[in-house]
Amino acid sequence: MKIVISPAKSLDYETELPSSDYTIPTFIEDAEKLNKILAKKKPKDLSALMSISDNLAQLNWERNQKFETPFTLNNSRPAIYAFNGDVYQGLDAYSLTDDKIKKLQNTLRILSGQYGILKPLDLMQPYRLEMGTSLKVGRKKNLYEYWGSRLTEYLNEEMEEGELLVNLASNEYYSVLQPKKIKATIISPVFKDWKNDKLKIISFYAKKARGSMVRYILDSEAQTLDDIKGFNLDDYEFSQEHTLKENEPVFIR
């Protein structure tokens, strides 16, 4: 089984690392190439490109200028400990034992605008480059074109025919993949909450639930769709009634 999730805008480069283990990103040369393009842009250009405030543009301009290789624990941080958004709070990697981190390293893949795909222990430097950014790279008009089929091919190389790929990424990031070419069975869980007598996807809760689902799969050693349907963290439970497509199980609370 493989799981894909999105990165997070919120980053943590301060908390003490629980381990000195790390790996190097597969697409490190691409990350360097993309940074060279970004590093040439002034803060005002970044603000316009990414629709961010002047302060955020200044922060990311500084990050782009500081980018350097080779990656080490002095200038980088393992991705699973660097991202600090809702999904990662639901996962709570800091509480995982060493053997669980090893399993996570084999199972979880983080889709990234700058790094393509990151394994949990892959080193990364602070960045902001969302997959939906219309960054022109050579003849490629955006990051979806730039990454093309390479991320799908990478996943296919890692998986066996019929293996499960659990999609817990946002549409923005999942769209970089080519589902019809993925040789795995794709499962895309949906998390909904009752609000005003209606079931709705509430972004904050859904993001945290995606992280909790990763944790559940890891802790329960889930292998099948039926195993995944057993997810019961954060008061969610599987609803057959609200599941319209078998491979898109709906969890409600």
C-alpha positions in Angstrom: 0.0 0.0 0.0 1.1 3.5 -0.8 -0.5 6.8 0.5 -0.2 10.2 -1.1 -0.9 13.4 0.8 -0.3 17.1 0.2 2.4 19.3 1.7 1.6 22.2 4.1 2.2 25.9 3.9 3.0 26.0 7.6 6.5 24.8 8.4 8.4 24.0 11.6 12.2 24.3 11.6 12.5 24.8 15.3 11.3 21.7 17.2 14.1 19.3 18.1 14.3 16.4 15.8 13.6 13.0 17.4 16.1 11.3 15.1 19.1 12.1 12.9 17.9 9.7 10.2 17.3 11.2 6.7 17.2 10.5 3.0 17.8 12.7 -0.1 14.8 13.6 -2.4 14.6 11.6 -5.6 14.0 14.8 -7.6 16.6 17.0 -5.9 18.0 18.3 -9.2 14.5 19.4 -10.2 14.1 21.2 -6.9 17.3 23.0 -7.5 16.3 23.9 -11.0 13.0 25.3 -9.8 14.7 27.3 -7.1 17.0 29.0 -9.6 13.9 30.3 -11.4 12.3 31.5 -8.2 15.5 33.0 -6.9 15.6 35.4 -9.8 12.1 36.8 -8.9 11.8 39.9 -6.7 9.4 39.9 -3.7 6.8 41.8 -5.7 7.0 39.2 -8.4 6.5 36.4 -5.9 3.6 38.3 -4.4 1.9 38.5 -7.8 2.8 34.9 -8.9 1.5 33.3 -5.7 -1.2 35.8 -4.6 0.5 36.3 -1.2 1.1 39.3 1.0 4.2 41.4 0.8 5.4 40.0 4.1 5.1 36.4 2.9 6.7 37.4 -0.4 9.6 38.8 1.4 9.9 35.7 3.6 9.9 33.4 0.6 12.3 35.6 -1.4 14.7 35.1 1.5 14.1 31.4 1.5 14.8 31.2 -2.2 18.1 33.1 -1.8 19.3 30.8 1.0 18.6 27.5 -0.9 21.8 25.5 -1.1 23.1 22.1 -1.9 24.1 19.6 -0.7 21.2 19.1 1.7 22.3 18.3 5.3 20.7 18.4 8.7 22.3 21.8 9.2 20.5 23.4 6.3 17.5 21.1 5.8 14.9 19.0 7.7 13.1 15.7 7.0 9.8 16.5 5.4 7.6 14.7 7.9 9.0 17.0 10.7 9.1 20.1 8.5 5.5 20.3 7.4 3.3 21.5 10.2 -0.3 21.9 8.8 -3.5 20.3 9.8 -2.8 17.0 8.0 0.5 16.6 9.8 -1.0 17.4 13.2 -3.5 14.6 12.6 -0.6 12.3 11.8 1.5 13.4 14.7 4.8 12.0 13.5 6.7 13.1 16.6 4.9 10.4 18.6 5.8 7.6 16.2 8.3 4.9 17.3 11.4 4.3 15.1 9.9 1.1 13.6 6.7 3.0 12.7 8.8 5.8 11.0 10.5 3.1 8.9 7.0 1.8 7.9 5.9 5.3 7.1 9.0 5.8 5.0 8.0 2.8 2.9 4.3 3.8 2.7 3.8 7.6 2.6 4.5 9.9 -0.3 4.1 13.7 -0.1 3.3 15.4 -3.4 5.2 18.7 -3.8 5.3 21.6 -6.2 9.1 22.0 -5.8 10.2 18.5 -4.9 7.8 16.4 -6.9 7.5 13.6 -4.4 9.0 13.4 -1.0 9.4 10.4 1.3 8.9 11.2 5.0 12.6 11.3 5.8 13.6 13.2 2.7 15.4 16.4 3.5 13.8 19.7 2.4 14.6 23.3 2.8 11.9 25.9 3.6 9.9 26.8 0.5 6.5 27.8 -0.8 5.5 26.6 -4.3 2.0 25.3 -4.5 1.3 22.8 -7.3 -1.3 25.1 -8.8 1.2 28.0 -9.3 1.4 29.1 -12.9 5.2 29.0 -12.9 6.7 28.8 -16.4 9.6 26.4 -16.6 11.2 26.4 -20.0 8.5 25.5 -22.4 6.3 24.2 -19.7 3.6 26.8 -18.7 3.0 25.4 -15.2 4.0 22.8 -12.7 1.5 20.3 -13.9 3.1 20.3 -17.3 6.6 20.4 -15.8 6.1 17.3 -13.7 4.1 15.7 -16.4 4.0 11.9 -16.2 7.1 11.5 -14.1 5.4 11.4 -10.7 2.9 8.8 -11.9 5.8 6.7 -13.4 7.7 7.0 -10.1 4.7 5.6 -8.1 4.2 2.8 -10.6 7.8 1.8 -10.2 7.2 1.5 -6.5 3.9 -0.4 -6.6 2.7 -3.8 -7.8 -0.3 -4.5 -10.0 -3.5 -4.2 -8.0 -1.8 -2.7 -4.9 -3.8 0.0 -3.1 -3.0 3.6 -3.5 -4.8 5.7 -0.8 -5.3 9.2 -2.1 -5.5 11.6 0.9 -4.2 14.6 -1.1 -6.1 17.7 -2.1 -7.5 18.0 -5.6 -4.8 20.6 -6.4 -2.0 18.1 -5.7 -3.7 14.8 -6.7 -4.3 16.4 -10.2 -0.6 16.2 -10.9 -1.0 12.4 -11.1 -2.5 10.5 -14.0 -5.0 8.1 -12.3 -5.8 6.2 -15.5 -2.1 5.2 -15.8 -1.6 4.2 -12.2 -1.6 0.4 -12.0 -2.8 0.4 -8.4 -6.4 0.4 -7.1 -7.0 3.9 -6.0 -9.0 4.6 -2.8 -10.0 8.2 -2.1 -11.6 8.5 1.4 -14.0 11.4 1.9 -14.6 13.0 5.3 -17.8 14.9 6.1 -19.4 16.6 9.1 -22.9 17.3 10.0 -23.5 21.1 10.0 -26.9 22.8 9.9 -28.5 19.4 9.3 -26.4 18.8 6.2 -23.3 16.7 5.6 -20.5 18.9 4.4 -16.7 18.7 3.8 -15.3 21.2 6.2 -11.7 21.9 5.1 -10.0 22.1 8.5 -11.6 18.9 9.9 -11.1 17.0 6.6 -7.4 17.9 6.5 -6.9 16.7 10.0 -8.8 13.6 9.3 -6.6 12.8 6.4 -3.6 12.9 8.7 -5.5 10.7 11.2 -6.2 8.2 8.4 -2.5 7.9 7.7 -1.9 7.3 11.3 -4.7 4.8 11.5 -3.4 2.8 8.5 0.0 2.8 10.0 -1.1 1.7 13.5 -3.6 -0.9 12.4 -1.4 -2.2 9.6 -4.4 -1.8 7.2 -4.0 -3.6 3.9 -7.4 -3.7 2.3 -10.4 -1.5 1.6 -12.3 -3.2 4.4 -9.5 -2.4 6.8 -9.6 1.2 5.8 -13.4 1.3 6.4 -12.6 0.5 10.0 -11.2 4.0 10.5 -12.8 5.4 13.7 -10.5 8.2 14.9 -11.7 11.7 15.7 -15.2 10.3 16.1 -15.5 9.6 12.3 -17.1 6.3 11.2 -17.7 4.7 7.8 -21.1 5.3 6.3 -22.3 2.8 3.7 -25.4 4.9 3.2 -23.5 7.9 2.1 -20.9 6.1 0.0 -21.9 6.4 -3.6 -18.7 4.9 -5.1 -17.0 1.9 -3.7 -13.5 3.4 -4.0 -14.6 6.7 -2.4 -15.6 5.6 1.1 -17.4 8.3 3.1 -16.7 8.8 6.8 -19.1 11.0 8.8 -19.4 12.4 12.3 
